[in-house]
Amino acid sequence: MKIFVTDHDGIEHELKAIDGWQIMEIIRDEGLSIKAECGGSCACATCHVYVDESWVARVPEKSEEEADMLDLAFDVQDNSRLSCQIDMTTNLDGLKVTLAPD
């Protein structure tokens, strides 16, 4: 499985994805520039990403807790998500996200 992540410079990276891992963990462990200050507990918005429009309908809906945290983020869009709140599954093989600005 894999995901595609566009970094802050507009460069797309193909990352190996592990079933059950948070998208944030996959991005962080590959060394891309994602802060993820709370470590995946939905207590900050520093793992903010934009889900590619073609994938929005396939990603599980955001919880109320995630929506509340996104209210604190900058440059929020309709396709904004916290990458710590999306778990990798075979249904998300090929997922495309873009890192939101810091």
C-alpha atoms as an extended CHARMM CRD file, in Angstrom:
* protein
*
       102  EXT
         1         1  MET       CA              0.0000000000        0.0000000000        0.0000000000  PROA      1               0.0000000000
         2         2  LYS       CA              1.0570000000        3.5720000000       -0.5390000000  PROA      2               0.0000000000
         3         3  ILE       CA              0.0150000000        7.1720000000       -0.1090000000  PROA      3               0.0000000000
         4         4  PHE       CA              1.0730000000       10.2570000000       -2.0330000000  PROA      4               0.0000000000
         5         5  VAL       CA              1.9700000000       13.3550000000       -0.0310000000  PROA      5               0.0000000000
         6         6  THR       CA              2.6550000000       16.7670000000       -1.5310000000  PROA      6               0.0000000000
         7         7  ASP       CA              5.0280000000       18.7330000000        0.6940000000  PROA      7               0.0000000000
         8         8  HSD       CA              5.2750000000       22.4940000000        1.3280000000  PROA      8               0.0000000000
         9         9  ASP       CA              7.4590000000       22.9000000000       -1.7740000000  PROA      9               0.0000000000
        10        10  GLY       CA              4.8660000000       21.2590000000       -4.0420000000  PROA      10              0.0000000000
        11        11  ILE       CA              6.8600000000       18.0410000000       -4.4210000000  PROA      11              0.0000000000
        12        12  GLU       CA              4.8520000000       14.8200000000       -4.3660000000  PROA      12              0.0000000000
        13        13  HSD       CA              6.3030000000       11.9100000000       -2.3900000000  PROA      13              0.0000000000
        14        14  GLU       CA              5.2010000000        8.2900000000       -2.7190000000  PROA      14              0.0000000000
        15        15  LEU       CA              5.2630000000        6.7600000000        0.7660000000  PROA      15              0.0000000000
        16        16  LYS       CA              4.9010000000        3.1510000000        1.8080000000  PROA      16              0.0000000000
        17        17  ALA       CA              1.7760000000        2.8860000000        3.9520000000  PROA      17              0.0000000000
        18        18  ILE       CA              1.1990000000        0.4150000000        6.7510000000  PROA      18              0.0000000000
        19        19  ASP       CA             -2.3040000000       -0.9010000000        7.4380000000  PROA      19              0.0000000000
        20        20  GLY       CA             -3.6670000000        0.4540000000       10.7220000000  PROA      20              0.0000000000
        21        21  TRP       CA             -1.1830000000        3.3160000000       11.0450000000  PROA      21              0.0000000000
        22        22  GLN       CA             -2.3550000000        6.9060000000       11.2170000000  PROA      22              0.0000000000
        23        23  ILE       CA             -1.6370000000        8.8840000000        8.0500000000  PROA      23              0.0000000000
        24        24  MET       CA              0.2670000000       11.3070000000       10.3180000000  PROA      24              0.0000000000
        25        25  GLU       CA              2.5600000000        8.5010000000       11.5260000000  PROA      25              0.0000000000
        26        26  ILE       CA              3.3620000000        7.4690000000        7.9630000000  PROA      26              0.0000000000
        27        27  ILE       CA              4.2010000000       11.0550000000        6.9640000000  PROA      27              0.0000000000
        28        28  ARG       CA              6.2350000000       11.7380000000       10.1260000000  PROA      28              0.0000000000
        29        29  ASP       CA              8.1960000000        8.4900000000        9.9610000000  PROA      29              0.0000000000
        30        30  GLU       CA              9.2030000000        9.2330000000        6.3560000000  PROA      30              0.0000000000
        31        31  GLY       CA             10.7730000000       12.4790000000        7.5730000000  PROA      31              0.0000000000
        32        32  LEU       CA              8.4490000000       14.9320000000        5.8490000000  PROA      32              0.0000000000
        33        33  SER       CA              7.8360000000       18.2880000000        7.4970000000  PROA      33              0.0000000000
        34        34  ILE       CA              4.8180000000       17.6360000000        9.7080000000  PROA      34              0.0000000000
        35        35  LYS       CA              4.8530000000       18.8370000000       13.2990000000  PROA      35              0.0000000000
        36        36  ALA       CA              2.2620000000       16.5080000000       14.8690000000  PROA      36              0.0000000000
        37        37  GLU       CA              2.9850000000       18.0450000000       18.2650000000  PROA      37              0.0000000000
        38        38  CYS       CA              0.3760000000       16.0690000000       20.2170000000  PROA      38              0.0000000000
        39        39  GLY       CA              1.5490000000       12.7440000000       18.7960000000  PROA      39              0.0000000000
        40        40  GLY       CA             -1.7980000000       11.8000000000       17.3270000000  PROA      40              0.0000000000
        41        41  SER       CA             -4.2240000000       12.4100000000       20.1840000000  PROA      41              0.0000000000
        42        42  CYS       CA             -6.3310000000       15.0490000000       18.3620000000  PROA      42              0.0000000000
        43        43  ALA       CA             -5.2040000000       17.7250000000       20.8190000000  PROA      43              0.0000000000
        44        44  CYS       CA             -3.6720000000       20.1420000000       18.3030000000  PROA      44              0.0000000000
        45        45  ALA       CA             -3.9640000000       20.8760000000       14.5990000000  PROA      45              0.0000000000
        46        46  THR       CA             -0.3110000000       20.5960000000       13.5940000000  PROA      46              0.0000000000
        47        47  CYS       CA             -0.8730000000       17.5350000000       11.3810000000  PROA      47              0.0000000000
        48        48  HSD       CA             -3.3600000000       19.4050000000        9.1830000000  PROA      48              0.0000000000
        49        49  VAL       CA             -3.5400000000       18.1500000000        5.5940000000  PROA      49              0.0000000000
        50        50  TYR       CA             -5.7480000000       18.6900000000        2.5740000000  PROA      50              0.0000000000
        51        51  VAL       CA             -7.2630000000       15.4920000000        1.2140000000  PROA      51              0.0000000000
        52        52  ASP       CA             -7.2610000000       15.4160000000       -2.5890000000  PROA      52              0.0000000000
        53        53  GLU       CA            -10.7770000000       16.1110000000       -3.8750000000  PROA      53              0.0000000000
        54        54  SER       CA            -10.9310000000       12.7060000000       -5.5670000000  PROA      54              0.0000000000
        55        55  TRP       CA            -10.4430000000       11.0390000000       -2.1540000000  PROA      55              0.0000000000
        56        56  VAL       CA            -12.6740000000       13.1440000000        0.1170000000  PROA      56              0.0000000000
        57        57  ALA       CA            -15.6910000000       10.8350000000       -0.1860000000  PROA      57              0.0000000000
        58        58  ARG       CA            -13.5960000000        7.7230000000        0.5680000000  PROA      58              0.0000000000
        59        59  VAL       CA            -12.0190000000        9.0080000000        3.7860000000  PROA      59              0.0000000000
        60        60  PRO       CA            -14.0910000000        8.3770000000        6.9400000000  PROA      60              0.0000000000
        61        61  GLU       CA            -16.0110000000       11.4390000000        8.1140000000  PROA      61              0.0000000000
        62        62  LYS       CA            -14.4140000000       13.6790000000       10.6990000000  PROA      62              0.0000000000
        63        63  SER       CA            -15.5490000000       13.4580000000       14.2810000000  PROA      63              0.0000000000
        64        64  GLU       CA            -16.8840000000       16.4170000000       16.2190000000  PROA      64              0.0000000000
        65        65  GLU       CA            -13.6100000000       16.4790000000       18.1710000000  PROA      65              0.0000000000
        66        66  GLU       CA            -11.5900000000       16.7080000000       14.9460000000  PROA      66              0.0000000000
        67        67  ALA       CA            -13.8660000000       19.4460000000       13.5930000000  PROA      67              0.0000000000
        68        68  ASP       CA            -13.3510000000       21.4200000000       16.8230000000  PROA      68              0.0000000000
        69        69  MET       CA             -9.5550000000       21.1260000000       16.4980000000  PROA      69              0.0000000000
        70        70  LEU       CA             -9.6810000000       22.2160000000       12.8520000000  PROA      70              0.0000000000
        71        71  ASP       CA            -11.4580000000       25.3820000000       14.0230000000  PROA      71              0.0000000000
        72        72  LEU       CA             -8.0910000000       26.2960000000       15.5930000000  PROA      72              0.0000000000
        73        73  ALA       CA             -6.0720000000       25.6250000000       12.4310000000  PROA      73              0.0000000000
        74        74  PHE       CA             -5.0060000000       28.1320000000        9.7810000000  PROA      74              0.0000000000
        75        75  ASP       CA             -6.0220000000       28.0140000000        6.1080000000  PROA      75              0.0000000000
        76        76  VAL       CA             -8.8320000000       25.5040000000        6.7070000000  PROA      76              0.0000000000
        77        77  GLN       CA            -10.6460000000       24.3140000000        3.5760000000  PROA      77              0.0000000000
        78        78  ASP       CA            -13.5720000000       21.9730000000        2.9670000000  PROA      78              0.0000000000
        79        79  ASN       CA            -11.1120000000       19.1160000000        2.3990000000  PROA      79              0.0000000000
        80        80  SER       CA             -9.0530000000       19.8470000000        5.5460000000  PROA      80              0.0000000000
        81        81  ARG       CA             -8.3800000000       16.9340000000        7.8760000000  PROA      81              0.0000000000
        82        82  LEU       CA             -6.1110000000       16.0870000000       10.7670000000  PROA      82              0.0000000000
        83        83  SER       CA             -3.9080000000       13.3020000000        9.4570000000  PROA      83              0.0000000000
        84        84  CYS       CA             -3.7880000000       11.7120000000       12.9150000000  PROA      84              0.0000000000
        85        85  GLN       CA             -7.5040000000       11.0160000000       12.6300000000  PROA      85              0.0000000000
        86        86  ILE       CA             -7.2880000000        8.9980000000        9.4140000000  PROA      86              0.0000000000
        87        87  ASP       CA             -6.1810000000        5.3950000000        9.8070000000  PROA      87              0.0000000000
        88        88  MET       CA             -4.6310000000        3.6720000000        6.8200000000  PROA      88              0.0000000000
        89        89  THR       CA             -6.7090000000        0.8490000000        5.3480000000  PROA      89              0.0000000000
        90        90  THR       CA             -6.6300000000       -1.0440000000        2.0660000000  PROA      90              0.0000000000
        91        91  ASN       CA             -9.5390000000        1.1840000000        0.9420000000  PROA      91              0.0000000000
        92        92  LEU       CA             -7.1810000000        4.1770000000        1.1520000000  PROA      92              0.0000000000
        93        93  ASP       CA             -4.3710000000        2.6310000000       -0.9150000000  PROA      93              0.0000000000
        94        94  GLY       CA             -3.1850000000        5.4590000000       -3.1890000000  PROA      94              0.0000000000
        95        95  LEU       CA             -4.5930000000        8.2590000000       -0.9960000000  PROA      95              0.0000000000
        96        96  LYS       CA             -3.3590000000       11.7230000000       -1.9550000000  PROA      96              0.0000000000
        97        97  VAL       CA             -2.9210000000       14.5040000000        0.6010000000  PROA      97              0.0000000000
        98        98  THR       CA             -1.1220000000       17.8480000000        0.6920000000  PROA      98              0.0000000000
        99        99  LEU       CA              0.5580000000       19.2230000000        3.8010000000  PROA      99              0.0000000000
       100       100  ALA       CA             -1.1970000000       22.3950000000        4.9500000000  PROA      100             0.0000000000
       101       101  PRO       CA              0.9590000000       25.4860000000        5.5590000000  PROA      101             0.0000000000
       102       102  ASP       CA              2.6450000000       25.6170000000        8.9690000000  PROA      102             0.0000000000
